[in-house]
Amino acid sequence: MQWLSVVLVLASGTATFLTHDPRFVMLKPTIIYSIVGAVMMRRGWMTRYLPPRADGVKDVATAFGYAWAGLMFFSAALNIGLALSLDVKVWAATMSAWGIASKIALFLIQYAVMTSIGKRRAALATRTA
């Protein structure tokens, strides 16, 4: 994931300088979201980022890995629609707000769900042991 970020920043920045096309700049997030979403489709990509205490919820993390990929693909599609139909300033404000709000919302949902399931599973394990 880290190398992907470096490559995407360098490649998209270079393409922006070469094209000098505002429409390309508006559609560039679609390309980036799609590539990141494709990388996130790898099963279990998120488990390496979990702390040791989260070992009991790796299956849930795998499901949320796919949810993150879905968010990236949805954001790519949303960006295409908005870039082709909105004014540049409105597009920039909308996609900036969406980018931050959608990721914070999914993070909070994931944290709450994984914490709840982890506590429930730990309590069940202590009861059966």
DSSP file with accessible surface (Angstrom, degrees, kcal/mol):
  #  RESIDUE AA STRUCTURE BP1 BP2  ACC     N-H-->O    O-->H-N    N-H-->O    O-->H-N    TCO  KAPPA ALPHA  PHI   PSI    X-CA   Y-CA   Z-CA
    1    1 A M     >        0   0   63      0, 0.0     4,-1.7     0, 0.0    38,-0.0   0.000 360.0 360.0 360.0 -37.6    0.0    0.0    0.0
    2    2 A Q  H  >  +     0   0  105      1,-0.2     4,-1.7     2,-0.2     5,-0.1   0.918 360.0  46.0 -66.1 -43.7    2.8    2.4    0.8
    3    3 A W  H  > S+     0   0  202      1,-0.2     4,-2.6     2,-0.2     5,-0.2   0.850 107.3  59.4 -67.1 -32.8    4.6    1.9   -2.6
    4    4 A L  H  > S+     0   0   33      1,-0.2     4,-2.8     2,-0.2     5,-0.2   0.924 104.0  51.2 -59.9 -43.1    1.2    2.3   -4.3
    5    5 A S  H  X S+     0   0   68     -4,-1.7     4,-2.4     2,-0.2     5,-0.2   0.923 110.6  47.9 -60.7 -45.4    0.9    5.8   -2.8
    6    6 A V  H  X S+     0   0   71     -4,-1.7     4,-2.4     1,-0.2     5,-0.2   0.948 113.8  46.3 -62.7 -47.3    4.3    6.9   -4.0
    7    7 A V  H  X S+     0   0   87     -4,-2.6     4,-2.9     1,-0.2     5,-0.3   0.921 113.0  49.8 -63.3 -42.8    3.7    5.6   -7.5
    8    8 A L  H  X S+     0   0   22     -4,-2.8     4,-2.6    -5,-0.2     5,-0.4   0.912 111.2  48.4 -64.1 -42.3    0.3    7.2   -7.7
    9    9 A V  H  X S+     0   0  101     -4,-2.4     4,-2.1    -5,-0.2     5,-0.2   0.949 116.3  42.8 -63.7 -47.1    1.5   10.6   -6.5
   10   10 A L  H  X S+     0   0  111     -4,-2.4     4,-2.2    -5,-0.2     5,-0.2   0.941 118.0  44.4 -66.2 -45.0    4.4   10.6   -8.9
   11   11 A A  H  X S+     0   0   58     -4,-2.9     4,-2.4    -5,-0.2    -2,-0.2   0.934 117.1  43.5 -67.5 -46.0    2.5    9.3  -11.9
   12   12 A S  H  X S+     0   0   21     -4,-2.6     4,-2.0    -5,-0.3    -1,-0.2   0.881 113.8  51.4 -70.6 -34.3   -0.6   11.5  -11.5
   13   13 A G  H  X S+     0   0   25     -4,-2.1     4,-1.9    -5,-0.4    -1,-0.2   0.929 111.7  47.0 -65.4 -43.2    1.5   14.6  -10.7
   14   14 A T  H  X S+     0   0   78     -4,-2.2     4,-2.1    -5,-0.2    -2,-0.2   0.924 111.2  51.6 -63.8 -43.6    3.5   14.0  -13.9
   15   15 A A  H  X S+     0   0   29     -4,-2.4     4,-2.2     1,-0.2     5,-0.2   0.877 107.1  54.3 -62.4 -35.8    0.4   13.4  -16.0
   16   16 A T  H  X S+     0   0   35     -4,-2.0     4,-1.9     1,-0.2     5,-0.3   0.930 109.3  46.8 -64.1 -44.3   -1.1   16.7  -14.7
   17   17 A F  H  < S+     0   0  157     -4,-1.9    -1,-0.2     1,-0.2    -2,-0.2   0.870 114.7  47.6 -65.3 -35.6    1.9   18.7  -15.7
   18   18 A L  H  < S+     0   0  136     -4,-2.1    -2,-0.2    -5,-0.2    -1,-0.2   0.845 115.9  41.0 -76.0 -35.0    2.0   17.1  -19.2
   19   19 A T  H  < S-     0   0   65     -4,-2.2    -2,-0.2    -5,-0.2    -3,-0.2   0.838  73.5-162.9 -85.2 -36.1   -1.7   17.4  -20.0
   20   20 A H     <  +     0   0  156     -4,-1.9    -3,-0.1    -5,-0.2    -4,-0.1   0.843  44.4 138.3  52.6  35.0   -2.5   20.9  -18.8
   21   21 A D     >  -     0   0   75     -5,-0.3     4,-1.8     1,-0.1     3,-0.3  -0.942  49.1-156.8-116.0 117.5   -6.2   19.8  -19.0
   22   22 A P  H  > S+     0   0   85      0, 0.0     4,-2.0     0, 0.0     5,-0.2   0.855  96.0  57.6 -61.9 -31.6   -8.6   20.8  -16.2
   23   23 A R  H  > S+     0   0  141      1,-0.2     4,-2.0     2,-0.2     5,-0.2   0.902 104.6  51.7 -65.9 -37.4  -10.9   17.9  -17.1
   24   24 A F  H  > S+     0   0   46     -3,-0.3     4,-1.8     2,-0.2    -1,-0.2   0.925 107.5  52.5 -63.1 -41.5   -8.0   15.5  -16.5
   25   25 A V  H  < S+     0   0   57     -4,-1.8    -2,-0.2     1,-0.2    -1,-0.2   0.903 111.2  47.3 -61.8 -37.4   -7.4   17.0  -13.1
   26   26 A M  H  < S+     0   0   13     -4,-2.0     4,-0.2     1,-0.2    -1,-0.2   0.835 116.6  42.5 -73.6 -31.1  -11.0   16.5  -12.2
   27   27 A L  H >X S+     0   0   46     -4,-2.0     4,-1.2     1,-0.2     3,-1.0   0.632  91.2  87.2 -90.5 -12.7  -11.1   12.9  -13.5
   28   28 A K  H 3X S+     0   0   38     -4,-1.8     4,-2.3     1,-0.3     3,-0.3   0.881  81.8  58.8 -56.8 -40.0   -7.7   12.0  -11.9
   29   29 A P  H 3> S+     0   0   35      0, 0.0     4,-3.4     0, 0.0     5,-0.3   0.863 100.3  58.8 -59.5 -30.2   -9.3   11.1   -8.6
   30   30 A T  H <> S+     0   0   15     -3,-1.0     4,-2.2    -4,-0.2    -2,-0.2   0.931 107.0  46.1 -62.6 -43.9  -11.4    8.5  -10.4
   31   31 A I  H  X S+     0   0   85     -4,-1.2     4,-2.3    -3,-0.3    -1,-0.2   0.940 115.7  45.9 -62.9 -45.5   -8.3    6.8  -11.7
   32   32 A I  H  X S+     0   0   49     -4,-2.3     4,-2.7     1,-0.2     5,-0.3   0.936 112.5  49.2 -66.4 -46.8   -6.7    6.9   -8.2
   33   33 A Y  H  X S+     0   0   36     -4,-3.4     4,-2.7     1,-0.2    -1,-0.2   0.901 111.8  50.6 -58.4 -40.4   -9.8    5.6   -6.4
   34   34 A S  H  X S+     0   0   46     -4,-2.2     4,-2.4    -5,-0.3    -2,-0.2   0.918 111.4  46.5 -66.4 -42.3  -10.1    2.8   -8.9
   35   35 A I  H  X S+     0   0   67     -4,-2.3     4,-2.3     2,-0.2    -2,-0.2   0.942 114.7  46.8 -65.8 -45.5   -6.5    1.7   -8.5
   36   36 A V  H  X S+     0   0   26     -4,-2.7     4,-2.4     1,-0.2    -2,-0.2   0.925 112.1  51.4 -63.1 -42.3   -6.7    1.8   -4.7
   37   37 A G  H  X S+     0   0    0     -4,-2.7     4,-0.6    -5,-0.3    -1,-0.2   0.910 108.7  51.2 -60.5 -40.9  -10.0    0.0   -4.8
   38   38 A A  H >< S+     0   0   59     -4,-2.4     3,-0.9     1,-0.2    -1,-0.2   0.917 110.5  48.4 -64.1 -40.4   -8.5   -2.8   -7.0
   39   39 A V  H >< S+     0   0   50     -4,-2.3     3,-1.5     1,-0.2    -1,-0.2   0.896 107.7  56.1 -66.3 -36.8   -5.5   -3.2   -4.6
   40   40 A M  H 3< S+     0   0   17     -4,-2.4    29,-0.3     1,-0.3    -1,-0.2   0.615  88.4  77.5 -72.7  -9.1   -8.0   -3.3   -1.6
   41   41 A M  T <<  +     0   0   94     -3,-0.9     2,-0.3    -4,-0.6    -1,-0.3   0.598  67.3 110.2 -75.4  -8.3   -9.8   -6.2   -3.2
   42   42 A R  S X  S-     0   0  145     -3,-1.5     3,-1.6    -4,-0.2     2,-0.1  -0.522  82.8-107.6 -69.1 128.2   -6.9   -8.5   -2.1
   43   43 A R  T 3  S+     0   0  183     -2,-0.3    -1,-0.1     1,-0.3    -2,-0.1  -0.304  95.4   3.6 -60.9 128.9   -8.3  -10.8    0.6
   44   44 A G  T >> S+     0   0   20     18,-0.2     3,-0.9    -4,-0.1     4,-0.6   0.608  78.8 140.0  76.3  15.8   -7.0   -9.9    4.1
   45   45 A W  T <4 S+     0   0   27     -3,-1.6     3,-0.5     1,-0.2     4,-0.2   0.835  71.9  53.0 -60.5 -28.8   -5.0   -6.8    3.2
   46   46 A M  T >4 S+     0   0   14      1,-0.2     3,-1.9    15,-0.2     4,-0.3   0.756  88.1  78.1 -81.0 -21.3   -6.2   -5.1    6.3
   47   47 A T  G X4 S+     0   0   38     -3,-0.9     3,-1.4     1,-0.3    -1,-0.2   0.808  85.0  61.9 -64.0 -28.5   -5.2   -7.8    8.8
   48   48 A R  G 3< S+     0   0  153     -4,-0.6    -1,-0.3    -3,-0.5    -2,-0.1   0.691 101.9  53.5 -69.8 -16.2   -1.5   -6.8    8.7
   49   49 A Y  G <  S+     0   0  102     -3,-1.9    -1,-0.3    -4,-0.2    -2,-0.2   0.437  88.6 102.0 -94.3  -3.0   -2.5   -3.4   10.1
   50   50 A L  S <  S-     0   0   37     -3,-1.4     5,-0.0    -4,-0.3     8,-0.0  -0.583  75.2-116.3 -83.9 145.5   -4.4   -4.7   13.1
   51   51 A P    >   -     0   0   62      0, 0.0     3,-2.1     0, 0.0    -1,-0.1  -0.343  33.8-103.1 -71.9 161.1   -2.9   -4.8   16.6
   52   52 A P  G >  S+     0   0  107      0, 0.0     3,-1.6     0, 0.0    -2,-0.1   0.828 118.9  64.4 -56.1 -32.5   -2.3   -8.2   18.2
   53   53 A R  G 3  S+     0   0  213      1,-0.3     3,-0.4     2,-0.1    -3,-0.0   0.649  93.5  64.1 -68.8  -9.6   -5.4   -7.8   20.4
   54   54 A A  G X   +     0   0   17     -3,-2.1     3,-1.9     1,-0.2    -1,-0.3   0.232  65.0 110.7 -97.3  15.8   -7.6   -7.9   17.3
   55   55 A D  G X  S+     0   0   95     -3,-1.6     3,-1.0     1,-0.3    -1,-0.2   0.815  71.6  61.1 -59.2 -29.9   -6.6  -11.4   16.3
   56   56 A G  G 3  S+     0   0   50     -3,-0.4    -1,-0.3     1,-0.2     3,-0.1   0.523 104.9  47.0 -77.0  -4.3  -10.1  -12.6   17.1
   57   57 A V  G <>  +     0   0    7     -3,-1.9     4,-2.3     1,-0.1    -1,-0.2   0.069  67.8 118.7-125.4  27.3  -11.8  -10.4   14.5
   58   58 A K  H <> S+     0   0   90     -3,-1.0     4,-2.1     1,-0.2     5,-0.1   0.848  76.9  56.0 -64.3 -31.5   -9.6  -11.0   11.5
   59   59 A D  H  > S+     0   0   91      2,-0.2     4,-1.8     1,-0.2    -1,-0.2   0.896 108.4  47.4 -65.7 -37.2  -12.6  -12.3    9.6
   60   60 A V  H  > S+     0   0   16     -3,-0.2     4,-2.5     2,-0.2    -2,-0.2   0.901 109.3  53.9 -69.4 -39.0  -14.5   -9.1   10.3
   61   61 A A  H  X S+     0   0    0     -4,-2.3     4,-2.0     1,-0.2    -2,-0.2   0.884 105.7  53.6 -62.6 -37.6  -11.4   -7.1    9.2
   62   62 A T  H  X S+     0   0   17     -4,-2.1     4,-1.6     2,-0.2    -1,-0.2   0.929 108.9  48.7 -62.4 -43.0  -11.4   -9.0    5.9
   63   63 A A  H  X S+     0   0   59     -4,-1.8     4,-1.7     1,-0.2    -2,-0.2   0.917 111.6  49.1 -63.6 -41.6  -15.1   -8.1    5.3
   64   64 A F  H  X S+     0   0   29     -4,-2.5     4,-2.7     1,-0.2    -1,-0.2   0.811 102.6  62.7 -69.8 -26.6  -14.3   -4.4    6.1
   65   65 A G  H  X S+     0   0    2     -4,-2.0     4,-1.9     1,-0.2    -1,-0.2   0.923 106.2  45.1 -59.8 -42.0  -11.4   -4.6    3.7
   66   66 A Y  H  X S+     0   0   85     -4,-1.6     4,-2.6     2,-0.2    -2,-0.2   0.851 109.5  55.6 -69.2 -33.6  -13.9   -5.3    1.0
   67   67 A A  H  X S+     0   0   41     -4,-1.7     4,-2.3     2,-0.2    -2,-0.2   0.912 107.2  49.8 -64.2 -40.2  -16.1   -2.5    2.3
   68   68 A W  H  X S+     0   0   32     -4,-2.7     4,-2.1     2,-0.2    -2,-0.2   0.907 109.9  50.6 -64.3 -41.0  -13.2   -0.1    1.9
   69   69 A A  H  X S+     0   0    0     -4,-1.9     4,-2.5   -29,-0.3    -2,-0.2   0.928 109.5  51.2 -61.6 -42.7  -12.7   -1.3   -1.6
   70   70 A G  H  X S+     0   0   37     -4,-2.6     4,-2.8     1,-0.2    -2,-0.2   0.892 107.6  52.7 -60.8 -40.0  -16.4   -0.7   -2.3
   71   71 A L  H  X S+     0   0   24     -4,-2.3     4,-2.6     2,-0.2    -1,-0.2   0.908 109.0  50.1 -62.2 -39.9  -16.1    2.8   -0.9
   72   72 A M  H  X S+     0   0   10     -4,-2.1     4,-2.1     2,-0.2    -2,-0.2   0.932 112.5  45.8 -64.9 -44.2  -13.2    3.5   -3.3
   73   73 A F  H  X S+     0   0   82     -4,-2.5     4,-2.2     2,-0.2    -2,-0.2   0.900 113.5  49.4 -66.7 -39.2  -15.1    2.2   -6.3
   74   74 A F  H  X S+     0   0  114     -4,-2.8     4,-2.9     1,-0.2    -2,-0.2   0.922 110.4  50.8 -63.8 -42.2  -18.2    4.2   -5.3
   75   75 A S  H  X S+     0   0    0     -4,-2.6     4,-2.4    -5,-0.2    -2,-0.2   0.879 108.6  52.6 -63.1 -36.7  -16.1    7.3   -4.9
   76   76 A A  H  X S+     0   0    5     -4,-2.1     4,-1.9     2,-0.2    -1,-0.2   0.938 112.1  44.4 -63.1 -46.4  -14.6    6.7   -8.3
   77   77 A A  H  X S+     0   0   60     -4,-2.2     4,-2.1     1,-0.2    -2,-0.2   0.913 113.1  51.1 -65.2 -42.3  -18.1    6.5   -9.9
   78   78 A L  H  X S+     0   0   48     -4,-2.9     4,-2.7     1,-0.2     5,-0.2   0.912 108.1  53.3 -60.5 -41.5  -19.3    9.5   -7.9
   79   79 A N  H  X S+     0   0    0     -4,-2.4     4,-3.1     2,-0.2     5,-0.3   0.904 106.5  51.6 -63.2 -40.7  -16.4   11.5   -9.1
   80   80 A I  H  X S+     0   0   75     -4,-1.9     4,-1.9     2,-0.2    -1,-0.2   0.956 112.4  46.4 -60.0 -48.6  -17.0   10.8  -12.7
   81   81 A G  H  X S+     0   0   39     -4,-2.1     4,-0.6     1,-0.2    -2,-0.2   0.917 117.8  41.6 -60.5 -44.1  -20.6   11.9  -12.4
   82   82 A L  H >X S+     0   0   33     -4,-2.7     4,-2.4     1,-0.2     3,-0.7   0.886 111.7  54.3 -73.8 -37.7  -19.8   15.0  -10.5
   83   83 A A  H 3< S+     0   0    7     -4,-3.1    -1,-0.2    -5,-0.2    -2,-0.2   0.855 112.4  44.7 -65.2 -32.2  -16.7   16.0  -12.6
   84   84 A L  H 3< S+     0   0  102     -4,-1.9    -1,-0.2    -5,-0.3    -2,-0.2   0.580 123.9  32.7 -88.2  -8.7  -18.8   15.8  -15.8
   85   85 A S  H << S+     0   0   86     -3,-0.7     2,-0.3    -4,-0.6    -2,-0.2   0.592 104.8  69.4-123.4 -13.0  -21.8   17.7  -14.5
   86   86 A L  S  < S-     0   0   58     -4,-2.4     2,-0.0    -5,-0.1    -4,-0.0  -0.742  80.6-100.7-111.6 159.4  -20.6   20.3  -12.0
   87   87 A D     >  -     0   0   98     -2,-0.3     4,-3.1     1,-0.1     5,-0.2  -0.329  42.6-109.2 -64.4 153.0  -18.7   23.5  -12.0
   88   88 A V  H  > S+     0   0   77      1,-0.2     4,-2.7     2,-0.2     5,-0.2   0.904 117.3  47.6 -57.4 -43.7  -15.0   23.2  -11.0
   89   89 A K  H  > S+     0   0  171      2,-0.2     4,-2.2     1,-0.2    -1,-0.2   0.917 114.6  45.2 -67.5 -41.6  -15.5   25.0   -7.7
   90   90 A V  H  > S+     0   0   70      2,-0.2     4,-2.8     1,-0.2     5,-0.2   0.923 113.6  50.7 -67.5 -41.9  -18.6   23.0   -6.7
   91   91 A W  H  X S+     0   0   28     -4,-3.1     4,-2.9     2,-0.2     5,-0.3   0.937 110.6  49.2 -59.3 -46.6  -16.9   19.8   -7.8
   92   92 A A  H  X S+     0   0   36     -4,-2.7     4,-2.0    -5,-0.2    -2,-0.2   0.923 114.1  44.6 -62.1 -43.8  -13.9   20.5   -5.7
   93   93 A A  H  X S+     0   0   63     -4,-2.2     4,-2.3    -5,-0.2     5,-0.2   0.927 115.7  47.4 -66.9 -42.6  -15.9   21.4   -2.6
   94   94 A T  H  X S+     0   0   55     -4,-2.8     4,-2.9     1,-0.2     5,-0.2   0.943 114.7  43.8 -66.0 -48.4  -18.2   18.4   -3.0
   95   95 A M  H  X S+     0   0   15     -4,-2.9     4,-2.6    -5,-0.2    -1,-0.2   0.855 112.8  53.2 -69.3 -31.8  -15.4   15.8   -3.6
   96   96 A S  H  X S+     0   0   73     -4,-2.0     4,-1.8    -5,-0.3     5,-0.2   0.944 113.3  42.8 -65.5 -46.3  -13.3   17.3   -0.8
   97   97 A A  H  X S+     0   0   61     -4,-2.3     4,-2.8    -5,-0.2     5,-0.3   0.927 116.2  48.5 -65.2 -43.7  -16.2   17.0    1.7
   98   98 A W  H  X S+     0   0   75     -4,-2.9     4,-2.6    -5,-0.2     5,-0.4   0.923 108.7  53.8 -62.2 -45.5  -17.1   13.5    0.4
   99   99 A G  H  X S+     0   0   10     -4,-2.6     4,-1.1    -5,-0.2    -1,-0.2   0.921 117.1  35.8 -57.7 -45.1  -13.6   12.3    0.6
  100  100 A I  H  X S+     0   0  112     -4,-1.8     4,-2.3    -5,-0.2     5,-0.2   0.952 120.2  46.2 -74.2 -50.4  -13.1   13.2    4.2
  101  101 A A  H  X S+     0   0   58     -4,-2.8     4,-2.7    -5,-0.2     5,-0.2   0.905 111.6  50.3 -64.5 -41.7  -16.6   12.5    5.5
  102  102 A S  H  X S+     0   0   11     -4,-2.6     4,-2.4    -5,-0.3    -1,-0.2   0.909 113.1  45.6 -66.6 -38.8  -17.0    9.1    3.8
  103  103 A K  H  X S+     0   0   59     -4,-1.1     4,-2.4    -5,-0.4    -1,-0.2   0.903 113.8  48.2 -72.7 -39.1  -13.7    7.8    5.2
  104  104 A I  H  X S+     0   0   95     -4,-2.3     4,-2.6     2,-0.2     5,-0.2   0.934 113.0  49.7 -64.3 -43.3  -14.3    9.1    8.7
  105  105 A A  H  X S+     0   0   47     -4,-2.7     4,-2.5    -5,-0.2     5,-0.2   0.943 112.8  45.1 -62.8 -47.1  -17.8    7.6    8.7
  106  106 A L  H  X S+     0   0   27     -4,-2.4     4,-2.9     1,-0.2     5,-0.2   0.909 112.5  52.6 -65.4 -37.9  -16.5    4.2    7.5
  107  107 A F  H  X S+     0   0  114     -4,-2.4     4,-2.9    -5,-0.2    -1,-0.2   0.942 111.1  46.2 -60.5 -46.1  -13.7    4.2   10.0
  108  108 A L  H  X S+     0   0  100     -4,-2.6     4,-2.5     2,-0.2    -2,-0.2   0.905 113.7  48.6 -65.8 -40.1  -16.0    5.0   12.9
  109  109 A I  H  X S+     0   0   94     -4,-2.5     4,-2.8    -5,-0.2     5,-0.3   0.945 113.4  47.7 -62.7 -46.4  -18.5    2.3   11.8
  110  110 A Q  H  X S+     0   0   20     -4,-2.9     4,-2.8    -5,-0.2     5,-0.3   0.926 112.1  49.4 -61.7 -44.5  -15.6   -0.2   11.4
  111  111 A Y  H  X S+     0   0  130     -4,-2.9     4,-2.4    -5,-0.2     5,-0.3   0.936 113.5  45.8 -60.8 -46.2  -14.2    0.6   14.8
  112  112 A A  H  X S+     0   0   58     -4,-2.5     4,-2.4    -5,-0.2    -2,-0.2   0.927 116.2  44.7 -64.7 -45.1  -17.5    0.3   16.5
  113  113 A V  H  X S+     0   0   53     -4,-2.8     4,-2.8    -5,-0.2     5,-0.3   0.943 115.8  45.5 -66.6 -46.8  -18.4   -3.0   14.8
  114  114 A M  H  X S+     0   0   19     -4,-2.8     4,-2.6    -5,-0.3    -1,-0.2   0.898 114.1  49.1 -67.3 -37.4  -15.0   -4.6   15.3
  115  115 A T  H  X S+     0   0   43     -4,-2.4     4,-2.6    -5,-0.3     5,-0.2   0.937 113.2  47.3 -65.0 -45.4  -14.8   -3.5   19.0
  116  116 A S  H  X S+     0   0   57     -4,-2.4     4,-2.4    -5,-0.3    -2,-0.2   0.942 115.5  43.8 -61.9 -48.0  -18.3   -4.8   19.7
  117  117 A I  H  X S+     0   0   34     -4,-2.8     4,-2.8     1,-0.2     5,-0.2   0.915 113.3  52.5 -66.0 -40.1  -17.7   -8.1   18.0
  118  118 A G  H  X S+     0   0   25     -4,-2.6     4,-2.4    -5,-0.3    -2,-0.2   0.924 111.2  45.9 -62.3 -43.0  -14.3   -8.5   19.6
  119  119 A K  H  X S+     0   0  149     -4,-2.6     4,-2.5     2,-0.2    -1,-0.2   0.914 113.4  50.0 -65.9 -41.2  -15.7   -7.8   23.1
  120  120 A R  H  X S+     0   0  155     -4,-2.4     4,-2.2    -5,-0.2    -2,-0.2   0.929 112.8  45.9 -63.5 -43.8  -18.5  -10.2   22.5
  121  121 A R  H  X S+     0   0   96     -4,-2.8     4,-2.3     2,-0.2    -1,-0.2   0.882 112.4  50.7 -67.5 -37.9  -16.2  -13.0   21.3
  122  122 A A  H  X S+     0   0   57     -4,-2.4     4,-2.1    -5,-0.2    -2,-0.2   0.910 111.0  48.8 -66.5 -40.9  -13.7  -12.4   24.1
  123  123 A A  H  X S+     0   0   38     -4,-2.5     4,-1.9     1,-0.2    -2,-0.2   0.913 112.2  48.8 -64.6 -40.7  -16.6  -12.7   26.7
  124  124 A L  H  X S+     0   0   95     -4,-2.2     4,-2.0     1,-0.2    -2,-0.2   0.903 109.6  52.4 -65.5 -38.6  -17.8  -15.8   25.1
  125  125 A A  H  X S+     0   0   55     -4,-2.3     4,-1.1     1,-0.2    -1,-0.2   0.881 109.9  48.0 -66.7 -37.2  -14.3  -17.3   25.1
  126  126 A T  H  < S+     0   0  106     -4,-2.1    -1,-0.2     1,-0.2    -2,-0.2   0.844 111.3  51.5 -72.2 -32.1  -13.9  -16.7   28.8
  127  127 A R  H  < S+     0   0  181     -4,-1.9    -2,-0.2     1,-0.2    -1,-0.2   0.871 113.5  43.0 -69.6 -37.5  -17.3  -18.2   29.6
  128  128 A T  H  <        0   0  110     -4,-2.0    -1,-0.2    -5,-0.2    -2,-0.2   0.656 360.0 360.0 -83.9 -13.8  -16.6  -21.3   27.7
  129  129 A A     <        0   0  116     -4,-1.1    -3,-0.1    -5,-0.2    -4,-0.0   0.045 360.0 360.0 -86.5 360.0  -13.0  -21.7   29.0
